[in-house]
């Protein structure tokens, strides 16, 4: 009788633990969706040249937009003091300022929403005993990365308030990369909480999936440099660039490494070459996955290749069309989708975490 009760109690504990995992997983998926939205709105803010419209960093009071004509004029007067207005937008009206202001305000407000949507549920889950011990440091790390991202965002804006008429491409790419890392890590933890239908994949495939994820992150960083330099608006031909497969004047800046970050032609060329590398490696990975029996691992490898192909086509179209708003936003969103699936694929190949509660029948 005692053994039976123990077994039944263990099953009940297991079901409760799995229910908690499901709750945490769905919450983290929601956070991933919010971060993805942040990336898209951030891209729109960049494309509309709205990022410098708010010249102050007020973490709490900044959530309140201008509420009357006096507030709007005060915000506009602050904007008039920076080089972007004085050298580029000196003919801007208050109505035009409101357009760019709302984009930047929405981006910052969404960042605050992400912070609240992460912190409040985390505290509740923690205090209610719904978090397993191994999860707690991972969630604290995510929270710390989110705080760092807020600082990096302001550090980026500061670069365009004194001498420049736009933000530093270094800081923009760093801001985008950190957002992508936060998204990827949240997805990794969430997928680890999901029930997996197959065991871990072969070590070779796992290693390749890790490399693919790192290549996607590198490609996103390079995309940030392209955006920061407006490099997508130059050399709008494909597959050749500036009339050649390998154009000249790629290494004209001194020291040479500056070309990797400040030469528009070099940055766009490297972004293209890294895209080809990623495409080829994902294709290779898909072919290798056919070496064993059919499995969800193989299916994910196929889907990942299709996503990479679609993203490449969107990127080419964006370039040829000279970066129209809708295509550029689609390309940025596509990058996050590819990253999320690459992480999910890598985590699936790693296998499932041990059960939250082991079930053993006694007697």
C-alpha positions in Angstrom: 0.0 0.0 0.0 2.8 2.4 0.9 4.7 1.6 -2.3 1.6 2.3 -4.3 1.0 5.6 -2.6 4.6 6.6 -3.2 4.4 5.7 -6.8 1.1 7.6 -7.3 2.6 10.6 -5.4 5.6 10.6 -7.6 3.5 10.6 -10.7 1.5 13.6 -9.4 4.8 15.4 -8.7 6.0 14.6 -12.2 2.8 15.9 -13.8 3.0 19.1 -11.7 6.7 19.6 -12.6 6.0 19.1 -16.3 3.1 21.6 -16.0 5.5 24.1 -14.5 8.0 23.5 -17.3 5.3 24.1 -19.9 4.3 27.3 -18.2 7.9 28.6 -18.1 8.4 27.5 -21.7 5.4 29.4 -23.0 6.4 32.4 -21.0 9.9 32.3 -22.6 8.4 31.9 -26.1 6.4 35.1 -25.3 9.6 36.9 -24.4 11.2 35.7 -27.6 8.3 37.1 -29.5 8.7 40.5 -27.8 12.4 40.6 -28.4 11.8 39.8 -32.1 9.3 42.6 -32.2 11.9 44.9 -30.6 14.4 44.0 -33.4 11.8 44.7 -36.1 10.7 48.1 -34.6 14.4 48.9 -34.1 15.0 48.2 -37.8 12.0 50.5 -38.6 13.5 53.2 -36.4 16.8 53.0 -38.3 15.1 53.0 -41.7 13.1 56.1 -40.8 16.1 57.8 -39.3 14.2 58.2 -36.0 16.8 56.9 -33.6 18.1 60.3 -32.5 14.7 62.0 -32.0 14.7 61.5 -28.3 17.9 63.0 -26.9 17.5 62.1 -23.2 17.6 58.8 -21.4 15.0 58.7 -18.6 14.3 55.0 -17.7 11.1 55.8 -15.8 9.7 59.2 -16.9 10.7 58.5 -20.5 7.8 56.1 -20.7 5.5 59.1 -20.8 5.4 60.8 -24.2 4.7 64.5 -24.7 1.1 65.2 -23.6 0.5 68.7 -24.9 1.9 71.3 -27.3 4.4 72.7 -24.8 5.8 69.2 -24.2 6.1 68.6 -28.0 7.8 71.9 -28.6 10.3 71.2 -25.7 11.2 67.8 -27.2 11.6 69.3 -30.6 13.8 72.1 -29.2 16.1 69.4 -27.7 16.3 67.7 -31.1 17.2 71.0 -32.8 20.4 71.1 -30.7 22.0 68.0 -32.2 24.0 67.8 -35.5 21.4 65.6 -37.3 18.9 68.4 -37.2 21.3 71.2 -37.9 23.1 69.5 -40.8 20.3 67.3 -42.4 16.9 68.1 -41.0 17.0 71.8 -40.5 13.8 72.2 -42.5 11.9 69.7 -40.5 8.5 70.7 -39.1 7.0 69.8 -35.8 4.7 67.4 -37.6 7.7 65.7 -39.2 9.4 65.5 -35.8 6.4 63.8 -34.3 6.7 61.0 -36.9 10.2 60.1 -36.0 9.6 60.7 -32.3 6.8 58.1 -32.2 9.1 55.5 -33.9 11.8 55.9 -31.3 9.4 56.2 -28.4 7.7 53.0 -29.5 11.1 51.2 -29.6 12.0 52.3 -26.1 8.6 51.7 -24.7 8.6 48.1 -26.1 12.0 47.7 -24.4 10.3 48.6 -21.1 7.5 46.2 -21.8 10.0 43.4 -22.4 11.7 44.2 -19.0 8.4 44.1 -17.1 7.2 41.0 -19.0 10.3 39.2 -18.0 10.9 40.5 -14.4 7.4 40.2 -12.9 6.7 36.6 -14.1 10.2 35.5 -13.1 9.7 36.8 -9.5 6.3 35.1 -9.3 7.5 31.8 -10.7 10.5 31.9 -8.4 8.5 32.7 -5.2 5.8 30.2 -6.0 8.3 27.4 -6.3 7.7 26.7 -10.0 11.3 27.1 -11.0 13.8 24.2 -10.9 17.2 25.1 -9.4 19.1 24.9 -12.7 16.8 27.4 -14.3 17.3 30.2 -11.8 20.9 31.2 -12.8 19.9 31.1 -16.5 17.0 33.4 -16.0 19.1 35.8 -13.9 21.6 35.8 -16.7 18.9 36.7 -19.2 17.7 39.5 -17.0 21.2 40.9 -16.7 21.6 40.7 -20.4 18.4 42.7 -20.8 19.7 45.4 -18.5 22.9 45.5 -20.4 21.0 45.9 -23.6 19.2 49.0 -22.3 22.6 50.5 -21.5 24.0 49.6 -24.9 21.0 51.2 -26.6 21.6 54.5 -24.9 25.4 54.2 -25.5 24.5 53.8 -29.2 22.2 56.9 -29.2 24.9 59.0 -27.4 27.3 58.4 -30.4 25.0 60.5 -32.6 24.3 63.4 -30.3 27.5 65.5 -30.4 29.5 65.3 -33.6 27.9 62.7 -35.9 24.7 63.0 -37.8 23.8 59.3 -37.1 24.8 56.6 -34.6 28.0 54.7 -34.8 27.8 51.6 -36.9 29.9 49.8 -34.3 27.4 50.5 -31.6 24.4 49.8 -33.8 25.8 46.4 -34.8 26.6 45.6 -31.1 23.1 46.6 -30.1 21.6 44.3 -32.7 24.0 41.5 -31.9 23.2 41.6 -28.1 19.4 41.6 -28.9 20.0 38.5 -31.0 22.0 36.8 -28.3 19.2 37.5 -25.8 16.6 36.1 -28.2 18.8 33.0 -29.0 19.5 32.2 -25.3 15.8 32.6 -24.3 14.9 30.2 -27.2 17.6 27.8 -26.1 16.3 27.6 -22.6 12.7 27.4 -23.8 13.4 24.5 -26.2 15.3 22.7 -23.4 12.0 22.6 -21.5 10.1 21.1 -24.4 9.4 17.4 -24.6 11.6 15.9 -27.5 10.4 13.0 -29.5 13.8 11.6 -30.3 17.1 11.1 -28.6 20.2 13.3 -29.1 21.6 13.5 -32.6 25.0 12.5 -33.7 27.9 14.6 -32.3 28.9 15.7 -35.9 25.4 17.1 -36.6 25.3 18.8 -33.2 28.7 20.5 -33.9 27.5 21.6 -37.3 24.3 23.0 -35.8 26.3 25.0 -33.3 28.5 26.4 -36.2 25.4 27.4 -38.1 24.0 29.3 -35.2 27.3 31.2 -34.7 27.4 31.9 -38.5 23.8 33.3 -38.3 24.8 35.6 -35.4 27.8 36.7 -37.3 25.7 37.5 -40.3 23.3 39.5 -38.2 26.2 41.5 -36.8 27.4 42.2 -40.3 23.9 43.2 -41.3 24.1 45.7 -38.4 27.2 47.2 -39.9 25.6 47.4 -43.4 22.6 49.2 -41.8 24.8 51.6 -39.8 26.8 52.6 -42.9 23.7 52.6 -45.2 25.8 50.2 -47.3 22.7 48.6 -48.7 21.9 51.8 -50.6 25.2 51.4 -52.6 26.2 48.9 -55.3 22.6 47.7 -55.9 23.5 44.9 -58.3 23.7 41.2 -57.9 25.6 38.8 -58.2 28.4 41.2 -59.1 29.2 44.2 -57.0 30.4 47.4 -58.6 30.7 45.5 -61.9 33.0 42.8 -60.6 32.8 39.5 -58.7 35.6 40.8 -56.5 35.6 44.6 -56.7 38.6 46.8 -56.3 39.2 49.3 -53.5 38.2 46.8 -50.8 41.3 47.6 -48.7 42.0 51.3 -49.3 41.7 52.5 -45.6 44.6 52.4 -43.3 45.0 50.6 -41.0 43.7 47.7 -43.2 41.3 46.4 -40.5 39.2 49.6 -40.7 37.9 48.5 -44.1 36.0 45.7 -42.3 33.9 48.2 -40.4 34.1 51.6 -42.3 34.6 50.9 -46.0 31.0 50.7 -47.4 32.0 48.5 -50.3 34.0 46.1 -48.1 31.3 45.8 -45.5 28.7 44.9 -48.1 31.0 42.5 -49.9 31.8 40.6 -46.7 28.1 40.5 -45.8 27.5 38.9 -49.2 30.4 36.4 -48.9 29.3 35.4 -45.4 25.8 34.8 -46.7 27.2 32.5 -49.4 29.2 30.7 -46.7 26.2 30.2 -44.5 24.1 29.0 -47.4 26.7 26.4 -48.4 27.2 25.2 -44.9 23.5 24.7 -44.2 23.2 22.9 -47.5 26.1 20.6 -46.5 24.5 20.1 -43.1 21.2 19.1 -44.7 22.9 16.5 -47.0 24.8 15.0 -44.0 21.6 14.6 -42.1 20.4 12.2 -44.8 23.2 9.8 -43.8 21.1 8.1 -41.1 17.5 7.0 -40.8 14.7 9.6 -41.2 14.1 11.6 -38.0 12.9 15.0 -36.8 16.6 16.1 -36.9 16.6 15.6 -40.6 13.3 17.3 -41.1 14.5 20.4 -39.1 17.7 20.5 -41.2 15.5 20.6 -44.4 13.3 23.4 -43.0 16.4 25.3 -41.9 17.8 25.2 -45.4 14.5 26.4 -46.8 14.5 29.3 -44.4 18.0 30.2 -45.3 17.1 30.1 -49.0 14.1 32.3 -48.5 16.1 34.8 -46.4 18.8 35.0 -49.1 16.2 35.7 -51.7 14.6 38.4 -49.6 18.1 39.9 -49.1 18.9 39.9 -52.8 15.5 41.5 -53.6 16.0 44.1 -50.9 19.4 45.0 -52.4 18.1 45.2 -56.0 15.1 47.3 -55.0 17.4 49.7 -53.1 16.2 48.9 -49.7 12.5 49.8 -49.6 11.0 49.9 -46.1 8.8 46.7 -46.4 11.5 44.5 -47.9 14.2 45.7 -45.5 11.9 45.0 -42.5 11.1 41.6 -43.9 14.8 40.8 -44.3 15.5 41.8 -40.7 12.6 39.8 -39.4 13.7 36.9 -41.5 17.1 37.0 -39.9 15.5 36.5 -36.4 13.3 33.7 -37.7 16.4 31.9 -39.1 18.2 32.4 -35.8 15.4 31.1 -33.7 15.0 28.0 -35.8 18.8 27.4 -35.9 18.9 27.5 -32.1 15.8 25.2 -31.8 17.5 22.8 -34.3 20.8 22.8 -32.3 18.9 22.3 -29.0 16.9 19.5 -30.5 20.1 17.7 -31.5 21.4 18.0 -28.0 18.5 16.1 -26.6 16.1 16.6 -23.7 16.9 17.6 -20.2 16.4 14.9 -17.5 12.8 14.6 -16.3 11.9 17.1 -13.6 11.0 14.2 -11.3 12.2 10.6 -11.7 9.5 7.9 -11.5 10.5 4.6 -9.9 8.1 1.9 -8.8 9.0 0.4 -5.5 8.4 -3.2 -4.4 
